[in-house]
């Protein structure tokens, strides 16, 4: 059975098909390419296969310097640009981590490339390509993104007499369901507030604000009503007993285990958790052929309950990485065509669909995929994504470092009343504004 691949939504989806054609290029060019498709990245093998196909079809060669994405990798990329060892093509973050080489003019804007290659990235919805925070210019052509939503253990819901939530799920309905689940002897919410409160922090603020303002960090505590109310909502959930009894001392791994072991109902996490849940349903976590399909079928994914101006179908997510062409490659006549060809190949409809799978993309028209190639949770993720009304980035990615200590590390103190939500938020904002 075939179904349409879920495309990242931001209001409405564009429907036009890819009309661009691959550029031809001279044979024998060697491109230095750096990506994060390495190590345990789920697309590492897909990347190797795609590179091999491009090399075979063009006669060119890729010198692959890909590595696992971590702080050391980010520092290495920055150092490469500073020392003149610029990669020809780079798959990298499009947020603040890219500021240094964008400010230095080390990469080429998409519009500049289109002046010579008009069809470059023409299969993408330009509205969904993230501009640089340095100058508002778009440099990176996206492939796959991420989303954060609510995973559901239907075994627990059935035992508690609760229906699987849908697209119109409200905060009030969620609270009623949590009480039913608690009364049935289960933990409504799998979360380690003393270890990783990240997702609840994000969505609780989102629920007390709106899509338009979510990524605006308050200038002062006087403007931080949504943030304070969000922390107070988490406190109310804690006081109602909707988190595990050990939520302040447990690790995220422990509360995740409670979720997959039918002890907790709801888990807010990212699209990457689809693989984690599937792995937990395998007798051998490293061998997909050992998947217990009946066990996996008992899990689904839905929307985080909405409150106020935020609809449940407004999710946190986005396209945080993409392919850059360096100025060094662009100014090298021998490499320019090959670099454009390589990026067009890696961002074609077919490969984007393969890399994005159940996550998100900026394609104008996603190709059909064979549902039989995916497990049941991946299919449910695609179906969930087809109903998304907007994707908004995570404000915690902007509000990072010491700014988050008072509300991340300090979440146990907030929910137990040792520190007021207002004081904790004010401390974080003071740290942010002092930077």
LUMGUTI-760150 format. One record per residue (C-alpha): residue in one letter; x, y, z. Coordinates in steps of 0.02 Angstrom, whole numbers, plus 50000, padded with zeros to 5 digits. Layout:
LUMGUTI-760150
residu = A	c1 = X	c2 = Y	c3 = Z
...
This chain:
LUMGUTI-760150
residu = X	c1 = 50000	c2 = 50000	c3 = 50000
residu = X	c1 = 50063	c2 = 50173	c3 = 49957
residu = X	c1 = 50039	c2 = 50334	c3 = 50051
residu = X	c1 = 50097	c2 = 50513	c3 = 50032
residu = X	c1 = 50252	c2 = 50560	c3 = 50132
residu = X	c1 = 50217	c2 = 50691	c3 = 50264
residu = X	c1 = 50287	c2 = 50860	c3 = 50216
residu = X	c1 = 50331	c2 = 50993	c3 = 50341
residu = X	c1 = 50183	c2 = 51109	c3 = 50362
residu = X	c1 = 50179	c2 = 51292	c3 = 50401
residu = X	c1 = 50002	c2 = 51346	c3 = 50372
residu = X	c1 = 49971	c2 = 51261	c3 = 50204
residu = X	c1 = 50072	c2 = 51145	c3 = 50095
residu = X	c1 = 50131	c2 = 51191	c3 = 49923
residu = X	c1 = 50088	c2 = 51066	c3 = 49786
residu = X	c1 = 50195	c2 = 51103	c3 = 49634
residu = X	c1 = 50310	c2 = 50968	c3 = 49570
residu = X	c1 = 50498	c2 = 50975	c3 = 49550
residu = X	c1 = 50534	c2 = 51043	c3 = 49379
residu = X	c1 = 50722	c2 = 51068	c3 = 49393
residu = X	c1 = 50850	c2 = 50957	c3 = 49310
residu = X	c1 = 51018	c2 = 50902	c3 = 49373
residu = X	c1 = 51164	c2 = 51001	c3 = 49306
residu = X	c1 = 51291	c2 = 50909	c3 = 49202
residu = X	c1 = 51469	c2 = 50915	c3 = 49261
residu = X	c1 = 51643	c2 = 50874	c3 = 49204
residu = X	c1 = 51712	c2 = 50708	c3 = 49261
residu = X	c1 = 51860	c2 = 50687	c3 = 49377
residu = X	c1 = 51819	c2 = 50822	c3 = 49505
residu = X	c1 = 51855	c2 = 50784	c3 = 49687
residu = X	c1 = 51740	c2 = 50865	c3 = 49815
residu = X	c1 = 51781	c2 = 50881	c3 = 49999
residu = X	c1 = 51617	c2 = 50849	c3 = 50087
residu = X	c1 = 51580	c2 = 50861	c3 = 50273
residu = X	c1 = 51416	c2 = 50804	c3 = 50350
residu = X	c1 = 51346	c2 = 50734	c3 = 50512
residu = X	c1 = 51292	c2 = 50572	c3 = 50426
residu = X	c1 = 51414	c2 = 50463	c3 = 50521
residu = X	c1 = 51428	c2 = 50349	c3 = 50671
residu = X	c1 = 51257	c2 = 50297	c3 = 50735
residu = X	c1 = 51161	c2 = 50426	c3 = 50634
residu = X	c1 = 51013	c2 = 50334	c3 = 50560
residu = X	c1 = 51052	c2 = 50403	c3 = 50386
residu = X	c1 = 51237	c2 = 50362	c3 = 50385
residu = X	c1 = 51215	c2 = 50214	c3 = 50267
residu = X	c1 = 51089	c2 = 50309	c3 = 50160
residu = X	c1 = 51220	c2 = 50445	c3 = 50139
residu = X	c1 = 51355	c2 = 50321	c3 = 50087
residu = X	c1 = 51238	c2 = 50241	c3 = 49961
residu = X	c1 = 51187	c2 = 50411	c3 = 49890
residu = X	c1 = 51368	c2 = 50467	c3 = 49874
residu = X	c1 = 51415	c2 = 50306	c3 = 49784
residu = X	c1 = 51271	c2 = 50330	c3 = 49662
residu = X	c1 = 51323	c2 = 50509	c3 = 49625
residu = X	c1 = 51504	c2 = 50459	c3 = 49601
residu = X	c1 = 51453	c2 = 50321	c3 = 49480
residu = X	c1 = 51337	c2 = 50432	c3 = 49379
residu = X	c1 = 51456	c2 = 50581	c3 = 49365
residu = X	c1 = 51631	c2 = 50506	c3 = 49370
residu = X	c1 = 51674	c2 = 50625	c3 = 49512
residu = X	c1 = 51738	c2 = 50580	c3 = 49685
residu = X	c1 = 51689	c2 = 50630	c3 = 49861
residu = X	c1 = 51818	c2 = 50645	c3 = 49998
residu = X	c1 = 51703	c2 = 50611	c3 = 50145
residu = X	c1 = 51751	c2 = 50697	c3 = 50308
residu = X	c1 = 51585	c2 = 50665	c3 = 50395
residu = X	c1 = 51581	c2 = 50642	c3 = 50583
residu = X	c1 = 51459	c2 = 50622	c3 = 50726
residu = X	c1 = 51375	c2 = 50786	c3 = 50772
residu = X	c1 = 51440	c2 = 50850	c3 = 50939
residu = X	c1 = 51528	c2 = 51003	c3 = 51007
residu = X	c1 = 51697	c2 = 50939	c3 = 50947
residu = X	c1 = 51629	c2 = 50920	c3 = 50771
residu = X	c1 = 51559	c2 = 51097	c3 = 50774
residu = X	c1 = 51727	c2 = 51164	c3 = 50833
residu = X	c1 = 51816	c2 = 51068	c3 = 50695
residu = X	c1 = 51705	c2 = 51142	c3 = 50560
residu = X	c1 = 51734	c2 = 51317	c3 = 50627
residu = X	c1 = 51922	c2 = 51288	c3 = 50633
residu = X	c1 = 51923	c2 = 51220	c3 = 50455
residu = X	c1 = 51848	c2 = 51381	c3 = 50391
residu = X	c1 = 51967	c2 = 51486	c3 = 50496
residu = X	c1 = 52122	c2 = 51396	c3 = 50434
residu = X	c1 = 52076	c2 = 51390	c3 = 50250
residu = X	c1 = 52030	c2 = 51205	c3 = 50248
residu = X	c1 = 51854	c2 = 51248	c3 = 50191
residu = X	c1 = 51746	c2 = 51099	c3 = 50139
residu = X	c1 = 51673	c2 = 51113	c3 = 49965
residu = X	c1 = 51503	c2 = 51055	c3 = 50025
residu = X	c1 = 51447	c2 = 51057	c3 = 50205
residu = X	c1 = 51292	c2 = 50981	c3 = 50287
residu = X	c1 = 51278	c2 = 51081	c3 = 50447
residu = X	c1 = 51165	c2 = 51176	c3 = 50567
residu = X	c1 = 51080	c2 = 51333	c3 = 50505
residu = X	c1 = 51065	c2 = 51419	c3 = 50675
residu = X	c1 = 51192	c2 = 51510	c3 = 50782
residu = X	c1 = 51324	c2 = 51375	c3 = 50754
residu = X	c1 = 51341	c2 = 51436	c3 = 50574
residu = X	c1 = 51362	c2 = 51620	c3 = 50619
residu = X	c1 = 51552	c2 = 51627	c3 = 50612
residu = X	c1 = 51575	c2 = 51561	c3 = 50435
residu = X	c1 = 51424	c2 = 51657	c3 = 50369
residu = X	c1 = 51489	c2 = 51819	c3 = 50443
residu = X	c1 = 51656	c2 = 51781	c3 = 50360
residu = X	c1 = 51574	c2 = 51758	c3 = 50189
residu = X	c1 = 51630	c2 = 51579	c3 = 50179
residu = X	c1 = 51469	c2 = 51506	c3 = 50105
residu = X	c1 = 51361	c2 = 51555	c3 = 49956
residu = X	c1 = 51178	c2 = 51612	c3 = 49967
residu = X	c1 = 51050	c2 = 51504	c3 = 49878
residu = X	c1 = 50992	c2 = 51655	c3 = 49775
residu = X	c1 = 51170	c2 = 51684	c3 = 49713
residu = X	c1 = 51181	c2 = 51504	c3 = 49655
residu = X	c1 = 51013	c2 = 51521	c3 = 49568
residu = X	c1 = 51078	c2 = 51666	c3 = 49464
residu = X	c1 = 51182	c2 = 51538	c3 = 49370
residu = X	c1 = 51081	c2 = 51381	c3 = 49407
residu = X	c1 = 50898	c2 = 51437	c3 = 49411
residu = X	c1 = 50833	c2 = 51264	c3 = 49457
residu = X	c1 = 50942	c2 = 51248	c3 = 49612
residu = X	c1 = 50831	c2 = 51188	c3 = 49756
residu = X	c1 = 50677	c2 = 51224	c3 = 49649
residu = X	c1 = 50592	c2 = 51071	c3 = 49721
residu = X	c1 = 50590	c2 = 51154	c3 = 49893
residu = X	c1 = 50458	c2 = 51267	c3 = 49968
residu = X	c1 = 50563	c2 = 51424	c3 = 49993
residu = X	c1 = 50452	c2 = 51478	c3 = 50138
residu = X	c1 = 50515	c2 = 51328	c3 = 50234
residu = X	c1 = 50701	c2 = 51357	c3 = 50204
residu = X	c1 = 50773	c2 = 51433	c3 = 50362
residu = X	c1 = 50864	c2 = 51599	c3 = 50341
residu = X	c1 = 51023	c2 = 51639	c3 = 50434
residu = X	c1 = 51002	c2 = 51736	c3 = 50596
residu = X	c1 = 51155	c2 = 51839	c3 = 50542
residu = X	c1 = 51080	c2 = 51925	c3 = 50391
residu = X	c1 = 50911	c2 = 51844	c3 = 50352
residu = X	c1 = 50985	c2 = 51764	c3 = 50195
residu = X	c1 = 50954	c2 = 51582	c3 = 50150
residu = X	c1 = 51111	c2 = 51477	c3 = 50127
residu = X	c1 = 51072	c2 = 51295	c3 = 50173
residu = X	c1 = 50960	c2 = 51180	c3 = 50071
residu = X	c1 = 50868	c2 = 51068	c3 = 50197
residu = X	c1 = 50844	c2 = 50881	c3 = 50191
residu = X	c1 = 50760	c2 = 50815	c3 = 50346
residu = X	c1 = 50701	c2 = 50900	c3 = 50504
residu = X	c1 = 50626	c2 = 50854	c3 = 50670
residu = X	c1 = 50466	c2 = 50866	c3 = 50769
residu = X	c1 = 50418	c2 = 50848	c3 = 50950
residu = X	c1 = 50252	c2 = 50767	c3 = 50990
residu = X	c1 = 50166	c2 = 50652	c3 = 51116
residu = X	c1 = 50194	c2 = 50465	c3 = 51110
residu = X	c1 = 50056	c2 = 50357	c3 = 51183
residu = X	c1 = 50055	c2 = 50185	c3 = 51264
residu = X	c1 = 49883	c2 = 50123	c3 = 51212
residu = X	c1 = 49894	c2 = 49974	c3 = 51330
residu = X	c1 = 49890	c2 = 50093	c3 = 51478
residu = X	c1 = 49752	c2 = 50199	c3 = 51400
residu = X	c1 = 49642	c2 = 50047	c3 = 51371
residu = X	c1 = 49667	c2 = 49990	c3 = 51551
residu = X	c1 = 49615	c2 = 50163	c3 = 51612
residu = X	c1 = 49468	c2 = 50180	c3 = 51493
residu = X	c1 = 49545	c2 = 50328	c3 = 51402
residu = X	c1 = 49533	c2 = 50354	c3 = 51214
residu = X	c1 = 49686	c2 = 50395	c3 = 51109
residu = X	c1 = 49692	c2 = 50586	c3 = 51093
residu = X	c1 = 49665	c2 = 50666	c3 = 50924
residu = X	c1 = 49697	c2 = 50830	c3 = 50834
residu = X	c1 = 49575	c2 = 50928	c3 = 50943
residu = X	c1 = 49651	c2 = 50876	c3 = 51109
residu = X	c1 = 49635	c2 = 51013	c3 = 51240
residu = X	c1 = 49726	c2 = 51044	c3 = 51402
residu = X	c1 = 49567	c2 = 51020	c3 = 51504
residu = X	c1 = 49533	c2 = 50852	c3 = 51419
residu = X	c1 = 49714	c2 = 50802	c3 = 51452
residu = X	c1 = 49696	c2 = 50840	c3 = 51638
residu = X	c1 = 49538	c2 = 50734	c3 = 51647
residu = X	c1 = 49627	c2 = 50591	c3 = 51559
residu = X	c1 = 49776	c2 = 50604	c3 = 51675
residu = X	c1 = 49664	c2 = 50587	c3 = 51826
residu = X	c1 = 49581	c2 = 50431	c3 = 51754
residu = X	c1 = 49751	c2 = 50355	c3 = 51717
residu = X	c1 = 49814	c2 = 50395	c3 = 51892
residu = X	c1 = 49656	c2 = 50321	c3 = 51970
residu = X	c1 = 49687	c2 = 50162	c3 = 51870
residu = X	c1 = 49858	c2 = 50143	c3 = 51952
residu = X	c1 = 49972	c2 = 50207	c3 = 51814
residu = X	c1 = 50084	c2 = 50359	c3 = 51793
residu = X	c1 = 49999	c2 = 50476	c3 = 51670
residu = X	c1 = 50160	c2 = 50561	c3 = 51612
residu = X	c1 = 50331	c2 = 50481	c3 = 51586
residu = X	c1 = 50455	c2 = 50621	c3 = 51625
residu = X	c1 = 50609	c2 = 50643	c3 = 51733
residu = X	c1 = 50588	c2 = 50822	c3 = 51793
residu = X	c1 = 50750	c2 = 50814	c3 = 51890
residu = X	c1 = 50848	c2 = 50756	c3 = 51739
residu = X	c1 = 50770	c2 = 50811	c3 = 51573
residu = X	c1 = 50621	c2 = 50929	c3 = 51591
residu = X	c1 = 50658	c2 = 50999	c3 = 51418
residu = X	c1 = 50502	c2 = 50949	c3 = 51322
residu = X	c1 = 50379	c2 = 50998	c3 = 51458
residu = X	c1 = 50471	c2 = 51162	c3 = 51483
residu = X	c1 = 50454	c2 = 51200	c3 = 51297
residu = X	c1 = 50274	c2 = 51151	c3 = 51273
residu = X	c1 = 50213	c2 = 51229	c3 = 51435
residu = X	c1 = 50281	c2 = 51397	c3 = 51379
residu = X	c1 = 50211	c2 = 51368	c3 = 51204
residu = X	c1 = 50040	c2 = 51330	c3 = 51279
residu = X	c1 = 50035	c2 = 51496	c3 = 51369
residu = X	c1 = 50093	c2 = 51596	c3 = 51219
residu = X	c1 = 50068	c2 = 51577	c3 = 51032
residu = X	c1 = 50153	c2 = 51527	c3 = 50870
residu = X	c1 = 50199	c2 = 51705	c3 = 50822
residu = X	c1 = 50289	c2 = 51749	c3 = 50984
residu = X	c1 = 50358	c2 = 51584	c3 = 51044
residu = X	c1 = 50535	c2 = 51617	c3 = 50983
residu = X	c1 = 50541	c2 = 51791	c3 = 51060
residu = X	c1 = 50635	c2 = 51787	c3 = 51224
residu = X	c1 = 50557	c2 = 51909	c3 = 51349
residu = X	c1 = 50658	c2 = 52066	c3 = 51380
residu = X	c1 = 50616	c2 = 52058	c3 = 51565
residu = X	c1 = 50510	c2 = 51966	c3 = 51691
residu = X	c1 = 50373	c2 = 52094	c3 = 51662
residu = X	c1 = 50351	c2 = 52022	c3 = 51486
residu = X	c1 = 50372	c2 = 51840	c3 = 51536
residu = X	c1 = 50194	c2 = 51795	c3 = 51581
residu = X	c1 = 50190	c2 = 51644	c3 = 51465
residu = X	c1 = 50352	c2 = 51578	c3 = 51538
residu = X	c1 = 50297	c2 = 51596	c3 = 51718
residu = X	c1 = 50127	c2 = 51521	c3 = 51683
residu = X	c1 = 50211	c2 = 51377	c3 = 51593
residu = X	c1 = 50318	c2 = 51334	c3 = 51743
residu = X	c1 = 50165	c2 = 51347	c3 = 51854
residu = X	c1 = 50072	c2 = 51224	c3 = 51741
residu = X	c1 = 50211	c2 = 51097	c3 = 51766
residu = X	c1 = 50203	c2 = 51126	c3 = 51953
residu = X	c1 = 50015	c2 = 51094	c3 = 51949
residu = X	c1 = 50041	c2 = 50930	c3 = 51857
residu = X	c1 = 50170	c2 = 50879	c3 = 51987
residu = X	c1 = 50057	c2 = 50924	c3 = 52132
residu = X	c1 = 49916	c2 = 50824	c3 = 52054
residu = X	c1 = 50029	c2 = 50671	c3 = 52051
residu = X	c1 = 50030	c2 = 50652	c3 = 51863
residu = X	c1 = 50218	c2 = 50619	c3 = 51850
residu = X	c1 = 50303	c2 = 50460	c3 = 51912
residu = X	c1 = 50332	c2 = 50457	c3 = 52100
residu = X	c1 = 50520	c2 = 50465	c3 = 52070
residu = X	c1 = 50512	c2 = 50601	c3 = 51936
residu = X	c1 = 50633	c2 = 50714	c3 = 52033
residu = X	c1 = 50766	c2 = 50578	c3 = 52056
residu = X	c1 = 50741	c2 = 50465	c3 = 51905
residu = X	c1 = 50842	c2 = 50474	c3 = 51745
residu = X	c1 = 50762	c2 = 50500	c3 = 51576
residu = X	c1 = 50809	c2 = 50320	c3 = 51532
residu = X	c1 = 50715	c2 = 50257	c3 = 51684
residu = X	c1 = 50554	c2 = 50351	c3 = 51645
residu = X	c1 = 50566	c2 = 50298	c3 = 51463
residu = X	c1 = 50579	c2 = 50118	c3 = 51522
residu = X	c1 = 50421	c2 = 50144	c3 = 51625
residu = X	c1 = 50333	c2 = 50204	c3 = 51468
residu = X	c1 = 50382	c2 = 50055	c3 = 51359
residu = X	c1 = 50350	c2 = 49934	c3 = 51503
residu = X	c1 = 50166	c2 = 49985	c3 = 51515
residu = X	c1 = 50184	c2 = 50086	c3 = 51675
residu = X	c1 = 50156	c2 = 50260	c3 = 51603
residu = X	c1 = 50038	c2 = 50328	c3 = 51470
residu = X	c1 = 50110	c2 = 50485	c3 = 51388
residu = X	c1 = 50285	c2 = 50533	c3 = 51333
residu = X	c1 = 50330	c2 = 50698	c3 = 51249
residu = X	c1 = 50488	c2 = 50678	c3 = 51148
residu = X	c1 = 50562	c2 = 50705	c3 = 50976
residu = X	c1 = 50547	c2 = 50615	c3 = 50809
residu = X	c1 = 50710	c2 = 50525	c3 = 50849
residu = X	c1 = 50616	c2 = 50429	c3 = 50986
residu = X	c1 = 50523	c2 = 50329	c3 = 50853
residu = X	c1 = 50682	c2 = 50228	c3 = 50833
residu = X	c1 = 50706	c2 = 50215	c3 = 51020
residu = X	c1 = 50533	c2 = 50144	c3 = 51048
residu = X	c1 = 50556	c2 = 50021	c3 = 50905
residu = X	c1 = 50723	c2 = 49969	c3 = 50978
residu = X	c1 = 50640	c2 = 49938	c3 = 51147
residu = X	c1 = 50521	c2 = 49819	c3 = 51058
residu = X	c1 = 50663	c2 = 49715	c3 = 50986
residu = X	c1 = 50738	c2 = 49565	c3 = 51074
residu = X	c1 = 50904	c2 = 49629	c3 = 51007
residu = X	c1 = 50906	c2 = 49821	c3 = 51004
residu = X	c1 = 51039	c2 = 49815	c3 = 50867
residu = X	c1 = 50944	c2 = 49696	c3 = 50753
residu = X	c1 = 50783	c2 = 49764	c3 = 50674
residu = X	c1 = 50736	c2 = 49589	c3 = 50618
residu = X	c1 = 50700	c2 = 49545	c3 = 50801
residu = X	c1 = 50560	c2 = 49674	c3 = 50813
residu = X	c1 = 50405	c2 = 49619	c3 = 50908
residu = X	c1 = 50277	c2 = 49698	c3 = 50792
residu = X	c1 = 50131	c2 = 49662	c3 = 50908
residu = X	c1 = 50216	c2 = 49755	c3 = 51050
residu = X	c1 = 50261	c2 = 49902	c3 = 50938
residu = X	c1 = 50082	c2 = 49911	c3 = 50874
residu = X	c1 = 50027	c2 = 49959	c3 = 51049
residu = X	c1 = 50118	c2 = 50125	c3 = 51036
residu = X	c1 = 50062	c2 = 50275	c3 = 50937
residu = X	c1 = 50102	c2 = 50460	c3 = 50923
residu = X	c1 = 49985	c2 = 50609	c3 = 50931
residu = X	c1 = 49979	c2 = 50795	c3 = 50964
residu = X	c1 = 50027	c2 = 50881	c3 = 51127
residu = X	c1 = 49868	c2 = 50947	c3 = 51211
residu = X	c1 = 49833	c2 = 51128	c3 = 51163
residu = X	c1 = 49788	c2 = 51274	c3 = 51273
residu = X	c1 = 49739	c2 = 51454	c3 = 51237
residu = X	c1 = 49796	c2 = 51515	c3 = 51065
residu = X	c1 = 49900	c2 = 51359	c3 = 51029
residu = X	c1 = 49810	c2 = 51219	c3 = 50937
residu = X	c1 = 49862	c2 = 51042	c3 = 50977
residu = X	c1 = 49918	c2 = 51027	c3 = 50795
residu = X	c1 = 50044	c2 = 51168	c3 = 50816
residu = X	c1 = 50204	c2 = 51072	c3 = 50852
residu = X	c1 = 50381	c2 = 51113	c3 = 50901
residu = X	c1 = 50495	c2 = 51063	c3 = 50757
residu = X	c1 = 50585	c2 = 51124	c3 = 50603
residu = X	c1 = 50727	c2 = 51104	c3 = 50481
residu = X	c1 = 50883	c2 = 51141	c3 = 50581
residu = X	c1 = 51015	c2 = 51083	c3 = 50456
residu = X	c1 = 51052	c2 = 51091	c3 = 50272
residu = X	c1 = 51180	c2 = 51084	c3 = 50131
residu = X	c1 = 51296	c2 = 51234	c3 = 50106
residu = X	c1 = 51411	c2 = 51265	c3 = 49958
residu = X	c1 = 51569	c2 = 51352	c3 = 50012
residu = X	c1 = 51632	c2 = 51510	c3 = 49929
residu = X	c1 = 51796	c2 = 51420	c3 = 49895
residu = X	c1 = 51708	c2 = 51287	c3 = 49792
residu = X	c1 = 51595	c2 = 51415	c3 = 49706
residu = X	c1 = 51745	c2 = 51518	c3 = 49650
residu = X	c1 = 51835	c2 = 51363	c3 = 49585
residu = X	c1 = 51771	c2 = 51338	c3 = 49407
residu = X	c1 = 51817	c2 = 51155	c3 = 49411
residu = X	c1 = 51719	c2 = 51123	c3 = 49571
residu = X	c1 = 51571	c2 = 51241	c3 = 49553
residu = X	c1 = 51468	c2 = 51130	c3 = 49438
residu = X	c1 = 51510	c2 = 50973	c3 = 49535
residu = X	c1 = 51461	c2 = 51053	c3 = 49701
residu = X	c1 = 51293	c2 = 51109	c3 = 49631
residu = X	c1 = 51264	c2 = 50938	c3 = 49555
residu = X	c1 = 51305	c2 = 50852	c3 = 49719
residu = X	c1 = 51186	c2 = 50958	c3 = 49822
residu = X	c1 = 51047	c2 = 50939	c3 = 49692
residu = X	c1 = 51072	c2 = 50751	c3 = 49699
residu = X	c1 = 51069	c2 = 50745	c3 = 49890
residu = X	c1 = 50915	c2 = 50856	c3 = 49898
residu = X	c1 = 50814	c2 = 50774	c3 = 49760
residu = X	c1 = 50635	c2 = 50724	c3 = 49799
residu = X	c1 = 50680	c2 = 50540	c3 = 49806
residu = X	c1 = 50828	c2 = 50557	c3 = 49924
residu = X	c1 = 50744	c2 = 50684	c3 = 50037
residu = X	c1 = 50598	c2 = 50564	c3 = 50058
residu = X	c1 = 50721	c2 = 50425	c3 = 50099
residu = X	c1 = 50816	c2 = 50529	c3 = 50227
residu = X	c1 = 50665	c2 = 50615	c3 = 50305
residu = X	c1 = 50553	c2 = 50461	c3 = 50317
residu = X	c1 = 50435	c2 = 50500	c3 = 50462
residu = X	c1 = 50511	c2 = 50668	c3 = 50509
residu = X	c1 = 50490	c2 = 50829	c3 = 50408
residu = X	c1 = 50549	c2 = 50905	c3 = 50245
residu = X	c1 = 50528	c2 = 51062	c3 = 50140
residu = X	c1 = 50481	c2 = 50972	c3 = 49979
residu = X	c1 = 50346	c2 = 51050	c3 = 49874
residu = X	c1 = 50282	c2 = 50880	c3 = 49822
residu = X	c1 = 50336	c2 = 50725	c3 = 49918
residu = X	c1 = 50346	c2 = 50564	c3 = 49817
residu = X	c1 = 50242	c2 = 50413	c3 = 49863
residu = X	c1 = 50327	c2 = 50287	c3 = 49975
residu = X	c1 = 50293	c2 = 50104	c3 = 50005
residu = X	c1 = 50211	c2 = 50090	c3 = 50175
residu = X	c1 = 50275	c2 = 49911	c3 = 50188
residu = X	c1 = 50451	c2 = 49980	c3 = 50204
residu = X	c1 = 50411	c2 = 50061	c3 = 50373
residu = X	c1 = 50363	c2 = 49995	c3 = 50543
residu = X	c1 = 50192	c2 = 50037	c3 = 50616
residu = X	c1 = 50254	c2 = 50181	c3 = 50725
residu = X	c1 = 50340	c2 = 50262	c3 = 50577
residu = X	c1 = 50178	c2 = 50250	c3 = 50478
residu = X	c1 = 50079	c2 = 50325	c3 = 50622
residu = X	c1 = 50208	c2 = 50466	c3 = 50631
residu = X	c1 = 50181	c2 = 50507	c3 = 50448
residu = X	c1 = 49994	c2 = 50509	c3 = 50474
residu = X	c1 = 50014	c2 = 50623	c3 = 50625
residu = X	c1 = 50125	c2 = 50742	c3 = 50526
residu = X	c1 = 49996	c2 = 50755	c3 = 50388
residu = X	c1 = 49883	c2 = 50847	c3 = 50511
residu = X	c1 = 50010	c2 = 50971	c3 = 50577
residu = X	c1 = 49959	c2 = 51154	c3 = 50557
residu = X	c1 = 50128	c2 = 51232	c3 = 50599
residu = X	c1 = 50303	c2 = 51193	c3 = 50656
residu = X	c1 = 50391	c2 = 51316	c3 = 50770
residu = X	c1 = 50572	c2 = 51304	c3 = 50826
residu = X	c1 = 50622	c2 = 51269	c3 = 51005
residu = X	c1 = 50653	c2 = 51429	c3 = 51104
residu = X	c1 = 50768	c2 = 51332	c3 = 51221
residu = X	c1 = 50892	c2 = 51321	c3 = 51077
residu = X	c1 = 50907	c2 = 51510	c3 = 51086
residu = X	c1 = 50895	c2 = 51520	c3 = 51275
residu = X	c1 = 51042	c2 = 51406	c3 = 51309
residu = X	c1 = 51191	c2 = 51387	c3 = 51424
residu = X	c1 = 51182	c2 = 51465	c3 = 51597
residu = X	c1 = 51014	c2 = 51546	c3 = 51555
residu = X	c1 = 50924	c2 = 51380	c3 = 51573
residu = X	c1 = 50999	c2 = 51325	c3 = 51739
residu = X	c1 = 50869	c2 = 51406	c3 = 51851
residu = X	c1 = 50723	c2 = 51323	c3 = 51761
residu = X	c1 = 50804	c2 = 51164	c3 = 51692
residu = X	c1 = 50915	c2 = 51109	c3 = 51836
residu = X	c1 = 50801	c2 = 51204	c3 = 51953
residu = X	c1 = 50639	c2 = 51119	c3 = 51899
residu = X	c1 = 50631	c2 = 51012	c3 = 52059
residu = X	c1 = 50638	c2 = 51169	c3 = 52164
residu = X	c1 = 50501	c2 = 51251	c3 = 52060
residu = X	c1 = 50378	c2 = 51107	c3 = 52068
residu = X	c1 = 50406	c2 = 51079	c3 = 52255
residu = X	c1 = 50382	c2 = 51264	c3 = 52292
residu = X	c1 = 50558	c2 = 51297	c3 = 52357
residu = X	c1 = 50579	c2 = 51429	c3 = 52222
residu = X	c1 = 50437	c2 = 51524	c3 = 52140
residu = X	c1 = 50413	c2 = 51507	c3 = 51953
residu = X	c1 = 50430	c2 = 51695	c3 = 51935
residu = X	c1 = 50596	c2 = 51702	c3 = 52028
residu = X	c1 = 50666	c2 = 51555	c3 = 51929
residu = X	c1 = 50616	c2 = 51632	c3 = 51762
residu = X	c1 = 50682	c2 = 51803	c3 = 51814
residu = X	c1 = 50851	c2 = 51727	c3 = 51858
residu = X	c1 = 50863	c2 = 51645	c3 = 51688
residu = X	c1 = 50815	c2 = 51803	c3 = 51596
residu = X	c1 = 50943	c2 = 51903	c3 = 51696
residu = X	c1 = 51077	c2 = 51779	c3 = 51642
residu = X	c1 = 51021	c2 = 51792	c3 = 51461
residu = X	c1 = 51020	c2 = 51982	c3 = 51461
residu = X	c1 = 51191	c2 = 51988	c3 = 51543
residu = X	c1 = 51274	c2 = 51896	c3 = 51399
